[in-house]
Amino acid sequence: MATETEKHLTDWLRDAHAMEQQAEKMLEGQASRLEHYPELRARIEQHIQETRGQSKKLEECMSQMGVDLSTLKDMGAKLTAFGQAMSGMLVSDEVVKGSMASYSFEHFEIASYKALIQAAEAAGKPEVARVCQEILKEEEAMAKWLSDHLDDTTRKFLERAESGQLTAKS
């Protein structure tokens, strides 16, 4: 019989998997429209690969614990990401708003993995904690990269706006 801590760990692992599914779709949509921001696009494409790896790592942890994926949560997350991607296509300042949203989302992921690490440790699941610590480092690195480049991205966007170079993909 699972303890309350184990139940929370299980739920939070499912949530994290759905979160990574959402992140992957959101990042794919964003990257596909960043033709004028090659450095940002390259970093997002790198993080898409990391995100796919994170999903697989979470699936392995859940499998080892005998936990099923939540198809409903995954589907809901993908639909949310689709809506975010579609709304981004309708604004000329998507690159700035997308960068801000990605930065915020990375911090949500960071908080999620910190909670998962504590739950895994409390539930006596050191391998799950270790995997979540690995993922946490990738999320922190992406958040730092976005923070370090937000000023440049914003400046480049404003320069393009002032020079009349903006399109729907700007």
GIGI-V711517 format. One record per pair of residues at least 24 apart in sequence whose C-alpha atoms are under 8 Angstrom apart, sorted by the first residue. I is the first residue (numbers start at 1). J is the second residue. D is the distance in Angstrom with one decimal. If there is no record, write none. Layout:
I/J/D ; I/J/D
This chain:
5/119/6.4 ; 5/122/7.0 ; 5/123/5.9 ; 6/119/7.6 ; 6/120/7.9 ; 6/123/5.7 ; 8/119/7.4 ; 9/116/6.6 ; 9/119/5.6 ; 9/120/6.4 ; 9/123/7.7 ; 10/62/7.6 ; 10/67/6.8 ; 12/112/7.9 ; 12/116/6.7 ; 13/58/6.9 ; 13/62/7.2 ; 13/116/7.3 ; 14/69/6.1 ; 14/70/6.0 ; 14/73/7.6 ; 15/73/7.1 ; 16/58/7.8 ; 16/109/7.9 ; 16/112/7.1 ; 16/113/7.9 ; 17/55/5.8 ; 17/58/6.3 ; 17/59/7.5 ; 17/69/7.9 ; 17/74/7.2 ; 18/70/7.7 ; 18/73/5.6 ; 18/74/4.3 ; 18/75/7.8 ; 18/76/7.9 ; 18/77/5.7 ; 18/78/7.9 ; 19/74/7.7 ; 19/77/6.4 ; 19/109/7.7 ; 20/51/6.2 ; 20/52/7.6 ; 20/54/7.2 ; 20/55/6.0 ; 21/55/7.2 ; 21/74/6.3 ; 21/77/6.5 ; 21/78/6.2 ; 22/74/7.5 ; 22/77/4.7 ; 22/78/4.9 ; 22/79/7.9 ; 22/80/7.0 ; 22/81/5.2 ; 23/51/7.3 ; 23/81/7.1 ; 24/48/5.7 ; 24/51/6.2 ; 24/52/7.0 ; 25/78/6.4 ; 25/81/5.7 ; 25/82/6.8 ; 26/81/4.8 ; 26/82/6.8 ; 26/84/6.8 ; 26/85/6.0 ; 29/82/7.9 ; 29/85/5.4 ; 30/85/6.7 ; 30/88/7.9 ; 30/98/7.2 ; 33/169/5.2 ; 33/170/7.6 ; 34/95/7.3 ; 34/169/6.5 ; 34/170/6.9 ; 35/169/7.2 ; 35/170/7.6 ; 36/170/6.5 ; 37/153/7.7 ; 47/142/7.3 ; 50/138/7.4 ; 54/135/6.3 ; 57/131/7.0 ; 58/131/7.9 ; 61/127/7.9 ; 61/128/6.0 ; 89/168/6.6 ; 89/169/7.4 ; 90/168/7.1 ; 91/168/6.8 ; 92/166/7.0 ; 92/167/6.6 ; 92/168/5.3 ; 92/169/7.1 ; 92/170/6.3 ; 93/157/7.6 ; 93/170/6.9 ; 94/169/7.8 ; 94/170/7.2 ; 95/153/7.6 ; 95/157/7.5 ; 95/170/6.8 ; 96/150/7.7 ; 96/153/6.9 ; 96/154/5.9 ; 96/157/7.4 ; 99/146/6.9 ; 99/150/6.9 ; 100/150/7.8 ; 102/146/7.8 ; 103/143/5.6 ; 103/146/6.1 ; 103/147/7.0 ; 106/139/6.0 ; 106/140/7.3 ; 106/142/7.1 ; 106/143/5.6 ; 107/139/7.8 ; 107/140/7.8 ; 107/143/6.9 ; 109/136/7.8 ; 109/139/6.8 ; 110/136/5.9 ; 110/139/6.1 ; 110/140/6.6
